Amino acid sequence: MNLSKFFSLRTIASVGLLSFCIGFAQANPDSDWPKKPIKVVLSFPAGGSTDVFARAIMVPLGEALGQAIIIENKPGAGGMIGLGAAATAAPDGYTIHFSALTNQAISQALYKNPPADLRTSFAPVALVGAVPHVLVVNPTVPAKNVAELTAFIKSRNGNFSYASQGNGTLSHLESQLFMQRIGAAGVHVPYKGSSFALPDLIAGNTLMMFDSVTASLPHINSGKLRPLGIASAERSPLMPTVPTLAQAGLMKFDVENLFAIYVPKGTPPKIVNRLESELRRIITNPDLKQRVANQGIFLQFENAGKLAEVTNAEHDKWSKIVNAANIKID
């Protein structure tokens, strides 16, 4: 074969192969995902359980994907601000929503015009775990248990305030239900998450709060806050002497405070599957499980299909509770 003709044919073949690769990449934009940093939208501020939980998972996820993962905290409106921001992002795999699922199911039932819906605006990726809540008071409050707190609150005749992580949050709903159960009413002071609420509670500007074990634990250990009851079915191994609220006399007050990961609806299935696969490996890692358990975080992996079921169940459950209790945004 003529040498010049051979190289001409080789050049044509190379150009053809290059054109095919470019065409394939254009037809499959997710084929080389990720090729730039990924944004993770949270609905709560830095320092709270959602933020701590997300960062514990996103560091190994970024390592697995070979890209930086940037946390964006967008607190407010019971998680609706962050939810809306994540839902309207491009469905290209570069925006992830780390959801305080239980909080957002409650807000969905409380707010009249929510900006988005976990059930319809997102594709589920994985359930990642839970963080129990604890009823805490300032140590100056003369109550060492729930019964004593109830008596003290009633003696104030409504002249007291209680904090929450914000209007429409689980923390808010727990407080409202608690007040209904004991037959009392105080002034609700909503904050934009634990990191804003706890300083006022520690300073004695509010009386009590339902907060995540993760955010409250350092202040409990330092003696700045006193825990009176765990709002879950089981005691926390981090404070085994603190009873559940059911054990303290408030039956059926256990709550699963769930967390999950979603992406905007329309995100390519290959990306969803890759995220699910990497998260399964991370969440089931025994070393990580033990490390975050010391912060009050309980890792639990469920796949996208199961998360879709749990998402629907959480929305149905909290819609019924909100309606039955006639709880309104104040």
C-alpha positions in Angstrom: 0.0 0.0 0.0 1.2 3.5 -0.8 2.5 5.0 2.5 0.8 8.4 1.9 -2.5 6.6 1.2 -2.1 4.6 4.4 -1.7 7.7 6.5 -4.6 9.4 4.7 -6.9 6.4 5.6 -5.6 6.4 9.1 -6.3 10.1 9.5 -9.8 9.7 8.1 -10.4 6.8 10.6 -9.1 8.9 13.5 -11.3 11.8 12.5 -14.2 9.5 12.2 -13.5 8.0 15.7 -13.1 11.4 17.2 -16.4 12.6 15.7 -18.1 9.5 17.0 -16.8 10.1 20.5 -17.8 13.8 20.4 -21.3 12.8 19.2 -21.6 10.1 21.9 -20.6 12.6 24.6 -23.1 15.1 23.3 -25.8 12.5 23.2 -24.8 11.3 26.7 -23.9 14.4 28.6 -23.7 12.4 31.9 -21.2 9.9 30.5 -18.2 11.7 32.1 -20.1 13.1 35.1 -18.9 14.6 37.3 -16.4 17.0 35.7 -16.9 20.0 38.0 -17.8 20.7 41.7 -21.2 19.6 43.0 -23.5 21.9 45.0 -25.4 20.5 48.0 -28.4 22.6 49.1 -29.4 22.4 52.8 -32.5 24.0 54.4 -30.8 24.7 57.7 -27.8 26.8 58.9 -24.3 25.7 59.6 -23.8 24.0 63.0 -27.1 22.2 63.2 -27.8 18.5 62.8 -28.6 18.7 59.1 -25.3 20.5 58.4 -23.2 18.2 60.5 -24.9 15.1 59.0 -24.5 16.4 55.4 -20.8 17.2 55.9 -20.1 13.8 57.4 -21.4 12.1 54.2 -20.4 14.6 51.6 -16.7 14.5 52.4 -16.4 10.7 51.4 -18.9 11.2 48.6 -16.7 13.9 47.1 -13.6 11.7 47.4 -15.5 8.8 45.6 -16.6 11.1 42.8 -13.3 12.9 42.5 -14.8 16.3 42.7 -15.2 19.0 45.4 -18.7 19.2 47.0 -19.8 22.6 48.1 -22.4 23.0 50.9 -25.0 25.8 50.5 -27.0 26.6 53.6 -30.3 28.2 52.8 -32.3 28.3 56.1 -35.8 29.6 56.7 -39.5 29.0 56.3 -39.4 25.5 57.8 -37.0 24.3 55.2 -39.1 25.7 52.3 -36.4 28.2 51.1 -33.8 25.5 50.6 -36.3 23.1 49.1 -37.4 25.7 46.5 -33.8 26.5 45.6 -32.9 22.9 45.1 -36.0 22.1 43.1 -35.4 24.9 40.6 -31.7 24.0 39.9 -30.8 22.4 36.6 -31.3 18.6 36.6 -27.7 18.0 35.5 -26.3 16.1 38.5 -24.5 19.2 39.9 -27.1 20.0 42.5 -28.0 17.7 45.3 -30.6 18.3 48.0 -29.7 17.0 51.5 -33.2 16.9 53.0 -34.4 17.0 56.6 -37.2 14.8 55.3 -39.4 14.8 58.4 -39.1 18.6 58.7 -40.0 19.2 55.1 -43.0 16.8 55.2 -44.3 18.8 58.2 -43.8 22.1 56.4 -45.6 20.8 53.3 -48.7 20.3 55.5 -48.4 23.6 57.3 -47.6 26.1 54.5 -50.3 27.2 52.1 -48.2 27.7 49.0 -45.0 25.6 49.3 -42.5 26.3 46.5 -41.8 22.6 45.8 -42.7 19.1 46.9 -40.2 16.3 47.7 -42.7 13.8 46.1 -43.1 15.6 42.7 -40.2 18.1 42.3 -37.3 15.7 42.9 -36.0 12.2 42.1 -35.2 10.2 45.2 -31.7 8.9 45.6 -31.3 7.4 49.1 -32.5 7.5 52.7 -29.4 8.1 54.8 -30.4 8.0 58.5 -32.0 9.7 61.4 -31.2 12.1 64.3 -33.4 11.9 67.4 -34.7 15.0 69.2 -34.3 15.8 72.9 -36.3 18.2 75.1 -33.8 20.5 76.7 -34.1 23.4 79.2 -31.8 26.0 80.7 -30.3 24.6 84.0 -31.8 27.5 85.9 -35.3 26.1 85.2 -36.4 24.3 88.4 -37.3 21.1 86.7 -35.4 17.8 86.7 -38.0 15.8 84.7 -41.0 16.2 82.4 -43.5 16.1 85.3 -41.7 19.0 87.1 -41.4 21.0 83.9 -45.1 20.6 83.3 -45.9 21.8 86.8 -43.5 24.8 86.4 -44.9 25.8 83.1 -48.5 25.7 84.4 -47.4 27.9 87.3 -46.3 30.6 84.9 -49.9 31.0 83.5 -48.6 31.5 80.0 -45.8 33.9 81.0 -43.0 32.0 79.3 -41.5 31.5 75.9 -40.1 28.4 74.1 -37.7 28.2 71.2 -37.9 26.1 68.0 -35.7 25.6 64.9 -38.2 27.7 63.0 -41.9 27.9 61.9 -43.0 24.6 60.3 -40.1 22.5 61.6 -40.3 19.3 63.6 -39.0 21.3 66.6 -42.0 23.6 66.3 -44.5 20.8 65.9 -43.1 18.9 68.8 -43.4 22.0 71.0 -47.0 22.6 69.9 -48.0 19.0 70.6 -46.3 19.1 74.0 -48.2 22.2 75.0 -51.5 20.7 73.8 -50.8 17.5 75.7 -50.0 19.3 79.0 -52.7 21.9 78.6 -50.5 25.0 78.5 -49.8 27.9 76.1 -46.7 30.1 75.9 -45.0 32.3 73.4 -43.4 30.5 70.5 -40.0 32.0 69.4 -39.0 30.6 66.0 -35.3 30.8 64.9 -33.5 29.8 61.7 -32.1 26.6 63.1 -30.5 25.3 66.2 -27.3 27.4 65.9 -29.5 30.5 66.3 -31.9 29.2 68.9 -29.5 27.5 71.4 -27.6 30.7 72.5 -30.8 32.3 73.6 -31.9 29.1 75.4 -28.5 28.9 77.1 -28.8 32.6 78.1 -32.2 31.9 79.7 -34.1 34.0 77.2 -36.4 31.1 76.4 -37.5 28.3 78.6 -37.3 25.1 76.6 -36.7 23.6 73.2 -37.0 20.4 71.2 -33.7 20.1 69.5 -31.5 17.5 67.7 -29.3 15.4 69.9 -26.4 16.4 67.5 -26.7 20.1 68.1 -27.6 20.0 71.8 -25.1 17.3 72.9 -22.0 19.6 73.4 -24.1 22.0 75.6 -25.6 19.1 77.5 -22.2 17.6 78.2 -20.9 21.0 79.3 -23.8 21.5 81.7 -25.2 24.5 79.8 -28.4 22.6 79.0 -30.4 20.0 80.9 -32.1 17.1 78.9 -35.5 16.0 80.2 -36.7 13.5 77.5 -35.9 11.9 74.2 -38.6 12.3 71.5 -38.1 8.9 70.0 -39.0 5.3 70.6 -35.7 4.4 72.3 -33.3 6.2 74.7 -30.1 7.7 73.2 -26.9 5.7 74.0 -25.2 9.0 74.4 -27.4 9.9 77.4 -28.8 6.6 78.7 -30.2 8.0 81.9 -32.5 10.4 80.0 -35.9 8.7 79.5 -38.0 8.8 76.3 -41.0 11.0 76.5 -43.2 7.9 76.6 -41.3 6.7 79.7 -41.8 10.2 81.1 -45.5 9.9 80.8 -46.2 11.3 77.3 -47.3 8.3 75.4 -47.0 8.0 71.6 -44.6 11.0 71.4 -41.9 9.1 69.5 -40.7 10.6 66.2 -38.4 9.3 63.5 -36.5 12.4 62.4 -35.4 11.2 58.9 -32.8 12.5 56.5 -32.5 11.7 52.8 -30.9 12.8 49.5 -32.7 13.9 46.4 -31.8 15.5 43.1 -34.0 17.8 40.9 -36.6 15.9 38.8 -35.2 15.1 35.4 -31.7 14.3 36.5 -30.3 11.5 34.3 -30.9 8.0 35.8 -27.2 7.1 35.3 -26.3 9.9 37.7 -29.0 8.9 40.2 -27.8 5.3 40.1 -24.1 6.4 40.6 -25.0 8.5 43.6 -27.1 5.7 45.1 -24.3 3.2 44.6 -21.7 5.5 46.2 -24.0 6.4 49.1 -24.7 2.7 49.8 -21.0 2.1 50.2 -20.5 5.2 52.4 -23.6 4.8 54.7 -22.8 1.1 55.4 -19.2 1.8 56.3 -18.8 0.6 60.0 -16.1 3.2 60.8 -18.3 6.1 59.6 -21.3 4.6 61.4 -19.5 4.6 64.7 -17.9 8.0 64.3 -21.2 9.8 63.6 -23.1 7.8 66.2 -20.9 9.6 68.7 -22.6 12.8 67.5 -26.1 11.4 67.8 -26.5 10.5 64.1 -27.8 7.0 63.1 -26.8 6.0 59.6 -29.4 3.9 57.8 -29.3 3.2 54.0 -32.4 2.7 51.9 -32.4 2.8 48.1 -34.3 5.2 45.8 -37.3 3.0 45.5 -37.7 2.6 49.3 -37.1 6.3 49.8 -40.0 7.1 47.5 -42.2 5.0 49.7 -40.9 6.6 52.9 -41.4 10.1 51.4 -45.0 9.4 50.6 -45.6 7.8 54.1 -44.0 10.8 55.9 -46.1 13.3 54.1 -49.3 11.3 54.7 -48.4 10.9 58.4 -47.6 14.5 59.2 -50.5 15.9 57.2 -52.9 13.8 59.4 -51.1 14.9 62.6 -51.2 18.6 61.6 -54.8 18.5 60.7 -55.9 16.5 63.7 -54.0 18.9 66.1 -55.2 22.0 64.2 -51.7 23.4 64.3 -51.2 26.7 62.4 -48.1 28.7 61.5 -47.8 31.5 64.0 
